[in-house]
Amino acid sequence: MKAISASQAVSLYGEAKRKNYAFQQFLARSDRPDWQDLGKLLMVCASWLHLREWLETGDSKLVRANFCKKHLICRPCAVRRGGRNLAVYLAKAAQIEENNKNFVAGLLTLTVKNGEDLRERFNHLGDAWRTLSKHVSRVRKGGRGKSELAKIAGGVRAVEVTYGKGGWHPHFHAFVFLEDYIDQAKLSEEWQRVTGDSFIVGIQRVTGGVQGGMSEVFKYALKFSELKNEQLIHAFEVLGGRRLLNAWGCFYGVKEPDLDCDDDLDQAGEFRDFVARWSWENLAYHIDFKPFAKDK
């Protein structure tokens, strides 16, 4: 995957900061000091972007920035985290495909029934996954029983949380490599036995290429545009610190990259560094072409 250019970075993070403004103001006007502190973090997040341009090729990219790492409630961090994760998992997928030509790429969705208690629904989803995973592990080792998910050689899954009729709706989206195609009806029956209340599942082949399929997994964990401010901060308080991204099987062991610094800076040739600084007055970045100095 080709890294986004410096101009793309300025555009993406600028749009994300503008969209974060209303929520940031909601936190700042709160009578809760902890929410006010979060608002301050969001205000400072991505306030400067260190960019690099290679003079001979014209290639450019983001080198580092000051991200707050609150990706559940911060749009710039959600954008950055999604892009960085997509890059490392695409590299791993290419390696897996090279060694396993018979694997089929797929997208898996597992849901649970909506409920008003987000913590309980999130725990219910996680417990069901762990129960089924133990069964799948036994089946793949030659134990008794069957499981449609045993046809998965490995995958990476992420939690997405929305709110709709009946309350909170946490669910899994996963990119998977299949050794054999899954029967959706059988998977639905299997998932309902494990959850006791949920049968809605999805499995489909990836037809638009691995990158398009993986992009679905690494989208925002919370639907910013669909959640009210009060719902967004509640979800952050319930899910903050919880692991929302997991890999297993042939994808196991991929390390989640750091948000602040890019590690793909090995391009040869002369370059110039510059800084994009955020202006709240103009709600836009201002480009400073003076050389970037780490000690400033």
N, C-alpha and C positions, 0 to 999 in steps of 0.2 A: 504493500500500500504506500503510495506516494504521500509524504507529509504535506499538510496544507501550507500554503505560502504565507508570507508575512501579511500581505494585504488581506488574504482570507481570514487570518487570525484577528486582525484589527476589526474586520467586518463582523465576524461571529461573536467575539467577546463584547463588542460595542452594542450589538443588538441584544445580547443576553443581559448586559448591565442596564440597558434602558427598560427591558421588561421586568427586571428585578426591583425597579424603583418603587413601585406602589407597595410591594410587600415590605421592603426595607423601611418605608415611612410608617407602615402599620406597626412594625416592631418598635421603631423609635418613639412613637406616641404612646406606647403601652405604659402602664403603671408598674410593670414588673421589671426590676433591674436586669434580670437575666435575659429577658427578651430585648431590652434596650442594648445590652452588650452584643447580642447577636446582630442587631441592626447595624451597629458600628462595624462589625466584622464584614458584613455584606457591603457596606459603603466603601471600605478600604480594598476589598478583594479585587484583584486584577486592575488596580489603579495604575499600574505601570506594566508594560510588556517590553521585554528586551528582545529585539529582533535582529536578524543577521541577513545580509545580502552578499552573495558571492559575485564579484565583479565580472568575472569572465563569462559565467553561464547565465547570470541574472536570476538564479535560483535564490529563494529566500525562505525563511521560516522563523518560528518562535523559538527562542533559546531558553528563556526562563521568564517567570512572572511571580507575582505575590498572590497566590491563591489561598483562600481561607480554608479549603478542604471540607466545607459543609455542603457536600454535593446534593444532599436531600432537599435543601431549601435555597441553595445558591445556583442560579442558572449558569454563570460562567464556569463554576466548578463542575457542574453536571456535564456541560459541553466538553470541557477538558478531559474529564474522567472517561467519558464515553469514547472520545477519539483515541486516547492513549490505550485504553483496553482493547479497542477494536484493532489497533495496529499490532499489539503483541499476540493476540489470539489469531489474527489472520496469518501471521508468520508461523505459528504452531500448526494451524490447519493445513498450510501448504506443505509442511514437513510430513504431516500424517498422510495426506493424500498421495504424496510421492511414494510412500512405503506401502500404501494400501489402495491399490487402484480399484478394488471392488466395493469400497465403501460408498454409501449413498448419503448425501447431506440432507438433513431434514430440520424442520422447525417443530418443536413440541410445546404444547400449552397445557398446563394443569391448573384447574381452578378449585376454589371451595365456595360454598354458599355464603352469600353476603350476611353481615352481622354488624350490630352497633358497637361491639367491643373490638377495636382494632387489635389490641394485644392478644386477645383470645383467638381471633381469626388467624392472625399471623402465626401464633404458636401451633394452631391446629394444622395449618398448611405445612409447617416445618415438621411436625410430628408424623404426619401422613407420609411425607417424603422419606423420612428416616426409616419408618416401618417398612415401606416398600423397597427401599434401597437394600436393607438387610436381606429381604427375601430374594431380591434380584442377585445379590452376591452369592447366596447359597445355590441358586439355580445355575449360575454361570460356572460354579465350581463343581457341578455335577450332582447337586443335591436334589431332593424330591421336589415336585411341583413344577409349575410353568409360570412364566411372566412375559408379557409383551415387551416390557422394558429391558429384558435380558438380551434383546436383539440390538441394543445400543452398545457400541464399542466405547463410547465416551462422549462427553459433551460439556458445555458451559451453560449454566442457567442463572437467571437474574430474577429477582422479585420486582413486580410492578404492583403499585397500589392505586386504586381508584375509589371513588365513592359514588354510589348510585342508589337505585331503589332497593330498600332493605338494608342499607348501610355500607360498611367498608367491604372492598372486594380485593384482597390480596391474591395474586396468582403468579405462577411461574411461566416465563418464556425461556426456552432452551434451544440452542443450536446443537445438533447431535449428528454423529456419524453412525449410520445404521449398517449392520452386517446383513440384515434382512428386513423387509418392509413390515411395519407394524400394522396390525388389524385394529382400526380405531374403535370398532364396536367392542372387541374383547378388552382393549385398554380401558374403555369407559366402564365396563363391568368390574374390572380389576380395581380401578381407582375408587369406585363407589364402595366396594367392599372394605377398602382401607380407610376411607374418610368417614363412611357412614352417612354422608349427607350430600355428596357431590359426584356428579357423573359427567359434567361437561369437560371434555378434553379435546385436544386438537393435535393432529399430526399431518404434516404435508411435506412433500419434496421441495427442496430449494431449487427453483428454476432460474432465478436471475443471477446466479453466481454466488460464491461463498460470501463475498463482501456484503452483498445486499441482504443475505440471510442473517449474517451476524449483526448487521446494523440494527435489526429488529430487537436483538437481545440487549444491546448496549445503549438503548434509549434511556430517557429519564426514569428513575425509579418511581417518582411521584409525578402525576400529571399536573404540572404547574397551572396550566390554563383552565383545568376542570375543577380544581380544589379552591375553596374559599380560604382566605387568610387564616382563619381560626382552625380549619381542617389541616392546612399545611403545617402549621406550627405544632399541632397535636400529633400529627404523623411523625414529625421530626423528634418530638419528645419520646414517643413510643419506640421508634425504630432506630434512633441515633445510636451508633455504636454496635448495632447488630450487623452481622455479615449478610449482605444482600446479593453477593455474587459468589458462585461456587463452581468448581470444575471437577470432573471425575473421569475415570477410565483413561483413555488415551490423551485427554487434555489435562490430566492432573499434573500439578507442579508448576504451572505458569505463574510467574510472579507478577502481581499487580504493580504497574509502574508508578513512579513518583509523579505528582502533578506539577510541581514547581519547575523542574529542570528537564530538558529534552536530552536524551542520551544518543541521538543520531546526528552527530556533528562532525563526521569524519570526511566531509567533502574537502578535496584539496583546492588550493588556489587562494588568491587574495580576497579579502572580504571587508565589509564595513559593518559595524554594529550601530544601532540607533534605538531609541526608546519612544514608545507611544505612551503618553501620559493622559489619564482620564480627566476630563473637565465636567464637573456637575453643572456648571453654568450653561455649557453648550450641549450637554449630554452626548459628548463625542470625544474621541481620542485626538490629541494633538501630537504630531510627530516631531521629535527633537532629534536632529541629525548629528548632534555632537556625539563623539564616541562614548560608549557606555563604560562607566568605571565601577567596578565591583565594590570599591571602598566607599562609594557615595550612596 
